[in-house]
Amino acid sequence: MTAQHTPVPPVDVVCLGESMVTFLPSRPGRLADVPSFDRGIGGAESNVACALAAAGHTARWISRVGADGFGDHLTGAVAAYGVDTSAVQRDPHRPTGIYFRTADDRDADHHEVLYYRAGSAASAMEPGVLDRAALWSGQVLHLSGITAALSPGCLALLRELTAPAPGRPLVSFDVNFRPGLWRDTGEAGPGVLLELARGADVVFVGEDEAESAWGVRGAAAIRAALPEPAVLVVKRGSAGATVFADGPQGDTVTTVPALRVDVVAPVGAGDAFAAGFLSGTLRGLPVRDRVRHGHLMAAAALTVHGDLADPPPRDLADRLVALDDTAWGTLRIGPGWTETASEVTGAEATGAEEEVRTP
């Protein structure tokens, strides 16, 4: 299948990557014992596209899915968030990927995830298959390291998209090191991810995954290993995030503490954080505010089941982002906060232990 080159309307962000239909257990327990599952969707890049569209940006998701019912469901569910799916290709010979997982993601000893994605339609993405005009139709092109591990063709595509080229959009890259995906590829995943990250403009990486992949510990050491990106966002879990941004006199370093969150499920928080940070980037906000928007979107994802959550309304998010450091530090986020918080501000909006109001 070859790409069709037709005029493509511009958008704020293009997200490229595989998404799958997810099956979530109807109750806790081993997959062998769960009697039924609820159907959802999941995929790092489509998660970012959906969150950005829900936050008021124009987003396009590009991928390939099977010409099957799961492909119909997946594209329809992503489009329901307001994401443009017109560049998603349908493959009559390869299936849409699916996966199953247990209900309690926080129980590491008993958590199970089973992927059925080998030979999927998305694994057939490669240079020349997807429309370059569509890929470059956004101000930002968001990619992740997951795609690079799917097939040699996908890796070749990621190498092409992160290579310097005239007219290239701002390239955002989430490292997303998944050791299991690289196990049978014949590639040295950590080295490949470092290579791809060095070609991007904005890079997201967790402190823990940087240590696991590259053996470097701490934000400063990660920056030393990745000096090329104009913006490097090091996610530090409950400690917050540290951003290194190129400036006229060298890097400016900004550290923003995370919020206290009553976690329901951790799935999708990293994608939501990236969406919040990119939203702030598109709006031209200061680095501190971009990170705070990332934390707020991550908090929305952490307080629901499944990969996707509605972000807080923009006016509420802006009010919370504008809090001073002391007020920000008192916020506590609980389930349901994005639905009930629109009428009040500060800690009252989020169920914080202390009362905080925006100025």
C-alpha positions in Angstrom: 0.0 0.0 0.0 1.4 3.4 -1.0 0.6 6.8 0.5 -1.9 9.0 -1.2 -0.6 12.5 -1.4 -3.5 15.0 -1.1 -3.8 18.4 0.4 -4.0 18.2 4.2 -5.4 20.9 6.5 -2.9 22.1 9.1 -3.4 21.2 12.8 -1.6 22.1 16.0 -0.2 18.6 16.6 0.2 15.4 14.7 0.7 12.2 16.7 2.0 9.0 15.0 1.9 5.6 16.5 0.0 2.3 17.1 -3.1 2.2 19.2 -4.9 -0.9 20.2 -8.2 -2.0 21.5 -7.9 -2.7 25.2 -9.9 -5.2 27.3 -10.3 -4.1 30.9 -11.5 -6.7 33.5 -14.9 -6.3 35.0 -13.4 -7.1 38.4 -10.0 -7.6 40.0 -8.3 -11.0 39.8 -6.1 -13.1 37.5 -6.9 -12.9 33.8 -7.6 -16.6 34.0 -10.4 -15.9 36.5 -12.0 -12.8 35.1 -15.3 -13.7 33.5 -15.8 -10.6 31.3 -14.0 -7.5 30.0 -15.0 -4.0 29.1 -13.6 -2.7 25.8 -11.6 0.5 25.6 -8.7 2.0 23.6 -5.1 2.6 24.4 -2.0 3.9 22.7 0.6 6.4 23.8 0.4 8.7 20.8 -3.4 8.6 20.4 -3.7 9.3 24.1 -1.7 12.5 23.6 -3.8 13.4 20.6 -7.1 12.8 22.4 -6.0 14.8 25.5 -4.9 17.7 23.3 -8.1 17.7 21.3 -10.2 17.6 24.6 -8.1 20.6 25.8 -9.1 22.6 22.8 -6.3 22.1 20.3 -6.5 20.6 16.8 -4.9 17.2 16.6 -4.4 14.6 14.0 -3.6 10.9 14.7 -1.8 9.0 12.0 -1.5 5.2 12.1 -2.6 2.0 10.4 -5.4 -0.4 11.6 -6.9 -3.5 10.3 -10.0 -3.5 8.0 -11.9 -5.1 10.9 -14.4 -4.3 13.6 -11.7 -3.4 16.1 -10.2 -1.0 13.6 -13.7 0.6 13.2 -14.0 0.9 17.0 -10.5 2.3 17.5 -10.8 5.0 14.8 -14.3 5.9 15.9 -13.3 6.2 19.6 -10.3 8.4 18.8 -12.4 10.6 16.5 -15.0 11.0 19.2 -12.5 13.1 21.2 -12.3 15.5 18.3 -9.1 14.1 16.7 -8.7 14.1 12.9 -8.3 10.4 11.9 -8.6 11.0 8.1 -5.0 9.9 7.6 -5.4 6.6 9.4 -4.9 3.8 6.8 -6.9 0.5 6.8 -5.0 -2.7 6.0 -7.1 -5.6 4.6 -4.3 -8.1 5.3 -3.2 -7.3 8.9 -5.3 -7.1 12.1 -5.7 -4.3 14.6 -3.7 -4.9 17.7 -5.4 -5.7 21.0 -4.4 -6.3 24.6 -5.7 -7.5 27.9 -4.7 -6.4 31.4 -5.7 -7.0 35.0 -7.7 -4.4 36.9 -5.2 -3.4 39.6 -2.2 -1.7 37.9 -0.6 -0.9 41.3 -0.2 -4.6 42.3 3.1 -5.2 40.6 3.4 -8.8 41.8 0.1 -9.8 40.2 -0.4 -7.3 37.4 -0.7 -9.0 34.0 -0.7 -7.5 30.5 -1.1 -9.6 27.4 -0.4 -8.0 24.0 -1.6 -9.4 20.7 0.1 -7.0 18.3 2.7 -9.1 16.4 2.0 -8.6 12.7 -0.5 -5.8 13.3 -1.4 -3.3 10.7 0.5 -0.6 12.5 3.7 -2.7 12.4 3.7 -2.2 8.6 4.3 1.5 8.9 7.5 2.5 7.1 8.9 5.3 4.9 6.8 5.9 1.8 3.7 4.2 3.2 2.4 7.2 5.1 1.7 10.6 3.5 4.6 13.0 4.3 2.2 16.0 3.9 0.0 14.6 6.6 2.9 13.8 8.9 4.2 17.3 8.5 0.8 19.0 8.8 1.2 20.1 12.4 3.1 22.7 14.3 4.3 19.7 16.4 4.9 16.1 15.4 4.7 13.8 18.5 6.4 10.4 18.4 7.4 7.8 20.9 10.0 5.1 21.3 7.3 2.4 21.3 6.8 2.8 17.5 10.5 2.2 16.8 10.3 -1.2 18.5 7.4 -2.5 16.4 9.2 -3.5 13.2 12.3 -2.6 11.1 10.0 -0.5 8.9 8.7 1.4 11.9 12.2 2.1 13.1 13.3 3.3 9.6 10.3 5.7 9.7 11.2 7.1 13.1 14.8 7.6 11.9 13.5 9.5 8.9 11.2 11.7 10.9 13.8 12.6 13.5 16.5 13.4 10.9 17.2 17.1 10.1 15.2 18.3 7.1 14.1 21.7 5.8 10.5 22.5 6.9 10.4 19.8 9.5 7.9 20.6 12.3 8.9 20.8 15.9 9.5 17.1 16.8 8.4 15.9 20.2 9.7 12.5 21.4 8.7 10.5 24.4 11.3 7.8 25.1 8.9 5.3 26.4 11.4 2.5 27.0 9.6 -0.8 27.0 12.2 -3.6 27.4 9.8 -6.3 26.5 9.1 -4.8 23.1 12.8 -4.8 22.2 13.6 -8.3 23.3 13.1 -10.0 20.0 13.9 -7.2 17.6 17.6 -7.8 17.1 18.2 -4.1 17.9 19.8 -2.6 21.0 16.8 -0.7 22.2 18.5 1.7 24.6 21.0 2.8 21.9 18.3 3.3 19.3 16.2 5.4 21.7 19.2 7.6 22.5 19.8 8.1 18.8 16.2 9.1 18.1 16.0 11.4 21.2 19.1 13.2 20.0 17.3 14.1 16.8 14.2 15.5 18.5 13.5 19.1 19.6 11.5 18.3 22.7 12.2 15.0 24.6 10.3 13.4 27.5 12.0 10.8 29.6 11.5 9.4 33.1 14.4 9.3 35.6 13.8 5.6 36.2 13.7 4.7 32.5 16.8 6.7 31.8 18.7 4.7 34.5 17.3 1.4 33.2 18.1 2.2 29.5 21.3 4.2 29.7 22.6 3.6 33.2 22.5 7.4 34.0 21.1 8.6 37.3 19.7 12.1 38.0 18.4 14.9 35.9 21.8 16.5 35.3 23.4 13.3 34.2 20.5 12.7 31.8 21.0 16.1 30.3 24.7 15.4 29.9 23.8 12.2 27.9 21.2 14.2 25.9 22.6 17.6 25.2 21.1 18.0 21.7 17.3 18.6 22.3 16.3 22.2 22.7 14.0 21.1 25.5 14.6 18.1 27.7 11.8 17.2 30.2 13.0 14.8 32.9 10.0 13.2 34.7 10.8 12.4 38.4 7.7 10.8 39.6 6.3 12.2 42.9 9.3 14.6 43.0 7.9 16.4 39.9 9.8 17.3 36.7 12.9 19.1 35.7 13.2 20.9 32.4 16.4 21.9 30.6 15.8 24.5 27.9 18.4 26.0 25.6 18.9 29.7 26.2 21.3 32.4 24.9 23.6 31.8 27.9 23.1 28.0 28.0 20.5 25.9 29.6 17.9 27.3 31.9 16.8 24.7 34.5 13.3 24.6 35.9 12.0 22.2 38.5 8.3 22.0 39.3 7.0 19.8 42.1 4.3 17.3 41.4 0.8 17.5 42.9 -0.4 15.2 45.6 -2.9 12.8 43.9 -5.2 10.1 45.2 -4.3 7.6 42.5 -7.0 5.4 41.0 -4.8 3.9 38.3 -1.4 5.0 36.9 -2.1 4.1 33.3 -1.8 7.0 30.8 -0.3 9.5 33.2 2.9 10.0 31.2 1.0 10.6 28.0 -1.3 13.1 29.7 1.7 14.9 31.1 3.2 15.2 27.6 -0.1 16.5 26.3 -0.3 19.1 29.0 3.3 20.2 28.4 2.7 20.4 24.7 -0.5 22.4 25.2 1.5 24.9 27.2 4.2 24.9 24.5 1.6 25.6 21.7 0.2 28.5 23.8 3.7 30.0 24.3 3.5 29.7 28.1 6.6 29.9 30.4 8.3 26.6 31.1 7.0 26.5 34.7 3.5 26.8 33.5 3.9 24.2 30.8 5.1 21.7 33.4 2.2 22.6 35.8 -0.3 22.0 32.9 1.4 18.6 32.4 1.0 17.8 36.1 -2.7 18.8 36.0 -3.4 16.6 32.9 -1.5 13.7 34.5 -3.6 14.2 37.7 -6.7 13.9 35.6 -5.5 10.6 34.1 -4.3 9.3 37.5 -7.8 9.7 39.1 -9.7 7.6 36.6 -9.6 4.0 35.4 -8.3 3.4 31.8 -5.9 5.3 29.6 -7.9 8.4 28.9 -9.4 11.2 31.1 -11.1 14.5 30.3 -8.6 17.2 31.2 -9.6 20.0 33.5 -11.4 23.0 31.8 -8.8 25.4 30.5 -10.0 28.3 32.7 -9.7 26.1 35.8 -6.3 24.8 34.8 -5.0 28.3 34.1 -6.2 29.5 37.6 -4.5 26.6 39.3 -1.3 27.0 37.2 -1.2 30.7 38.3 -1.1 29.8 42.0 2.0 30.8 44.0 4.4 28.0 45.0 3.0 27.7 48.5 -0.6 27.4 47.3 0.4 25.0 44.5 2.1 22.8 47.1 -1.1 22.5 49.2 -3.3 21.2 46.4 -4.5 17.6 46.6 -6.2 16.0 43.6 -8.9 13.4 44.1 -11.3 11.4 41.8 -13.9 13.4 40.1 -12.1 16.7 40.5 -12.4 17.7 36.8 -16.2 17.4 36.8 -16.8 19.3 40.1 -14.1 21.9 40.1 -15.4 24.3 37.5 -17.4 26.4 40.0 -14.7 26.9 42.6 -11.0 27.4 42.7 -7.8 26.3 44.4 -7.9 23.5 47.0 -11.7 23.7 47.3 -11.8 22.6 43.6 -9.6 19.6 44.2 -10.4 18.4 47.7 -7.2 19.7 49.1 -6.6 19.4 52.8 -6.0 23.2 53.1 -8.1 26.0 51.6 -6.4 27.7 48.7 -7.9 30.3 46.4 -6.4 31.8 43.3 -5.6 35.5 43.4 
